[in-house]
Amino acid sequence: MNLEITENDWKSYSKDPLPGWGNSNLSLFNMDLARLKEQRSSDISIYSIPFDSTSFSRIGSRYGPNSIRQASLKYSAQEKSRSQPVLRNMRNGRLFTTKNLHCYDYGDLHVYPNDTLKQIQSVMSEAYSIALLSKSTIMLGGEHTLSFPNFHATHKAAVEKGNKKIGYIQIDNHFDFGKYSILNGEYYHGTNARKIFELPYMKGNYMGFVGVGDFTSNEQYNFLLDNNITVKNMCEIRKTSFKKCLIDTLDKISEYTDSIYISIDIDVCDNPYAPGTGHITIGGISSLDFMEIADILKKYSVCALDIVEVNPQYDSSELTSNLVSRFLHEYLFFEELEDE
């Protein structure tokens, strides 16, 4: 795998067609649209990569970004209808106001469904160019395979902007720390975290997992602990709280890094709260836990966020897409105030 990226690599893909199953003219929360060739600077840039070709079953996360954007429109319309400058969040009793951000939505980036290696290279090239122009980025997947090239692109851009050490926290029901798949080789949605760990600049104390609740290899688990990787599983979350486990992980990773990349697999949520995903999760976090992530992350230096594995084909109620859209709405536009 060639990890080298230059500023104009994205041009190698610019003439290829965009995925026909996406919608590059629909923006998240009615944000202004942007294209790579325009080179627009922003506070936050959003883009999507509707790729799901290494999924084993329940394929359909390629439709996730479009469903999230569709669901977001109700929240942007709701925001414009409000006249109150100060809002009280009745989930936690705290006061918030909305803020204006300079944001762009780049829509779908290129997808190569039959060439995973080309997909990885294109993500590196296009995400790197966007990250250079942005204080922070948000990627909508697609499957979790995409986090590896997206992290590497974000890291390279962050280093060039002065942040030398970038941490990685995965909020997920799984480690995705596999080595190899008979069906897909070494690059698929179950190896993304291992590929990030194997990058030459990564260290174990730069990495953490929160929300892991499925079966895993005991050898793999011991490997993570032996390499000083932080693990907060569902057993510990039930004993304390999801909020405490996430904050403890963020605090620990922040001690060793300048900024943090957050990767969220929606299957961290218990299936009744987020049925629209490729994995049926039994015993995951609640929707209230999930929404707490938005407020917690604002207190840390987050250089990038991705949300992956939303699959609307298994959620006729649109619950999953609405949960993610509501999360992004609060993460992007709500600012906490001191209580009166």
N, C-alpha and C positions, 0 to 999 in steps of 0.2 A: 504494500500500500504506500503510495507516494503522499507524504504529508506536506509537501511544499505547496504554498499558495502565494500567488502574486496578485496585485491589485486589479489587474485587467483579465484575470482568468475567466471571469464570468462571461466575457464576450464570446468565449468558445461555445457557449450554449444559447446565446441570445437569439439566434435565428431558428432554433428548434421550436416546434409547436408546444404550447402549454397543454396540460392535461385537459381533455375534453369533458371529464366528469366533475371539474371544479367550476368556480365562478369568479373570475378575476376582476369583475366589475362591481362586486358586492363587497363593501368594506365593513370591518368591525365597527359597530357603534356609529356608522355613517362618517367615519374618518375620511380625510382626504386620501385619495389614491396616489400612489407613487410607482415609478418604474426605475429599475436600476440605472438605465441610461441617463436619467435626470440628475442623479447625484445630489439628493436633497438631505440636508442635515436635519436631525430631529432629536427630541427628548427620548422618545420611544418609537421604535419601528416594529411593525407586526408583519409577519409573512407566514405562509402555510406551505406544506409539502405533503400532498395527498398520496402518499406511497404506502402500500400495504402488501407488497409481493412476497414477503417472507413469512407471513402469518400462517400458522398451522391449521387453524380452524376459525370459524366465525369471522371470515374475511369481510371487510367493509369499512375499516377506519379511513380509507381514502375519501369517504363521504363526510368524515367528521368536521373538517374545517368549514365546509359550506354550511353545515347544520348549526355550528357555533355562531357563525356570522348572521345567519337568519334569526337565530334566537336573540342575538344581541340588539336587534333593531327595536324590540319592545322596550328595552331599558334606555336606549338613547332617546326614544320618543317620550318615555316617562320623565326623563331628566329635563327635557325642554318644557314640559307642562308644569313643572314645579316652580313656585315663586319663593319658597322658603329657603333662605340662605344657610340656615342651620338645621340639621336633622339629628334626631336622637335614634341611635341603633338600639332597638328594644331587645335584641339578642344579648347585648352586654351592658346596656345602659349608658354608653359613652356618646359624646357629641361629635358630629362630623359636619364638614362642609364640602362642597364639591370644588374641584380645582381645574384649571385649564392647563392642558398639556399640549405641547407641540408634537403631534403624532402623525405618522403616516402608515397606511396599510399597503404593502406591496403585493397583496393577493397571493396567488399560487406561484411558487417557483417551479422549475422544470422537474418532470418526473420521467424516469426510465424504468418502467415496470419489469422489463425482461433483462435488465443489466444492473445488478445490485452494486457492483464496483463503480460503474459510471454514475449511478445515483449518489453514492457516497462522495465522489469527486465533485459532482456538480453542487451538492449541498455545501461542501467546504468552500468552493469558489464564490457562490452567490451569497451565502450567509456572511462570509468574511467581508465582502464589499459593503453589505448593509451595516454590519457591526461597526465598520470604520466611520460611518456617517452618524451613528446613533450613540446616545448615552447608555441606552439599554435596549434590548430586543426581546420580542416574544415570538416563539415559533409554535404554530399549531400543526400537530400531526394528524393523520398518518400514524405509523407504527413507531415503536421505540428504537428501532434500528437507527433512526435519524438523529438521535441525541448524540451519538459518537461523532459524526462529522460536524454537527452543529456546535458541539462543545469545542472541538479543535479550532474551528473558524473563529468562534467567540474569544477563545484564549489568545490566539495570535493577534487579533485586533486589540484586545485589552492590554496585552504586553506592549504593543506599539504606542498605546495611549498612556502608558506609565504604570499600569497595574501588573506587577511581575508574577504574582502568585494567585492563581484562580482556584477556588475550591469547587467541589461538586457534591451536591446533596440530591439524592433520589428519593422521592416520596412515592412509594410503590408497595404493592403486596408481594413483589418478587425482587430478588437481587439482580436478575438479568446478568449473571456473572458466569455464564456457561463458556465453554471453550470451543465447541464445535457441534454442528447439527448434521446428521446424515442427509437430511433433505436440503439444507441451505448452506452448508459449509461453515466458515468461521464468522460470517457477517449476517446476523439476523437479529430479531427483536429480543432474543434471549442472551446475547453476548455484548450488548452495547456498553454496559458498565465495566465489564472486563477490558474491553478495547480502550475505554477511557483510562482505566487504571494502568494499562500497559504503555500509555504515551510516555515518552522519555522524560517529560518534566513533571509528571504526577508522582505524588507520594501518598502513602496510606493515611496520614493525618490530614490530608486535604479532602478526604472523601467520607461521606456518611450516608446511611440508609435509614429511613423512618417509615414505619407502617408495614414492615414485612410480616406476613402471616401465613404463607403457604409452606408446604414441605420443601426442604432443600437438602442438598448433599451435606452431610456432617463434615466431610473433608473440606468442602468449599467454605462452610461456615467457620471452621477453625482457621482456614487460610486468611479469611477476612480479619478475624480477631488478631491473629499473629502479625498481621501487617498494619496494626493500629488504625484500622478502618472502623469508624463509629457505626454501631448497629443498635437501633431502637425498634424492637419487634413488638408485635401486638400483645404479647404477654406483659411486657413492661408498660406498654401504653394502658392496659387495663388496670395495672397496679397503681399507676400514677395518673397520667392524663396524656392525651395526644399533644396538647399545648406545651406541657412541660418537656416532653421528649423532643419536640421540634426545636424549642428554644435552647435546650441543652446542646443539641447537635449544632445549631447555628452558632452558638457561643464558642463551642470547641473548635469548629472549622475556622471561625473568624480569627482565632488566636494565631493561626498559621498562615492565613491568606489575606490578600488585599481586597478581594471581592469574591462573590459566590455565584455559581451557576446552579439554578434550581430546575430539576426535571421532575414533572408530575405525571405519573401514569394514573389515569382516572380509575383503574381497577383497584387503587388503594381504598376506594370506598366500598362499603358493603353493598352487595348487589341490589337490594331494594332501593338504595339511594341513587345508584348509577347503573341501571341495567344495560345501558347501551355501550357495551365494550366487549372485547374479544375473549375475556376470561371471566367466568362466573366466580366472584369472590364471596366466600362465606366467612363472616367474622371480620370484615374490614372496618374502617373508620366511618363515622356518621357524616351526614351532610353538614351538621353544625361544626364538627371538627374540621371538615374541609374548608368551610367559609372562614374559620379562624386563621387559616394560612395567610389570607390576604392582609390582615392587619399586622400579623407577626413579621412578615417579610419586609414591610415598610421601615422597620427599625434597623435593617441591616443593609450593607452594600451589596446589592444584587445586580450583576452585570447582564444577566440573561435569564429567561424563564421559558421552559417549553411545557406544553400540555399535549399528551399523546394518547392514542388508543380509544378515542371516542368513536363509537360505531352506531350511528343512528338506525341502522337496519334492525337492531334488536331492541328498539325503544320507541314504540309507536306513540307513547305519551310525550316524547321529546323532553323527558325529565333530565337526562344526562346533559344534553346540549344546553338546556336552560341553567342547570347548576353551574356549568363551566362559564357560561356567559355572565351569570350573576357574580361569580367569583372575579372574573376579569373586570367587570364594571366597578366593583368595590376596590380592587387592587389598583386600578388605573386612576380613578377619578375621585375617590373619597379621602379626605384629609382629616385626621382627628384634631379636635379642639380641646382646650382646657375647659373643664366643666365650670359653669358659673357658680 
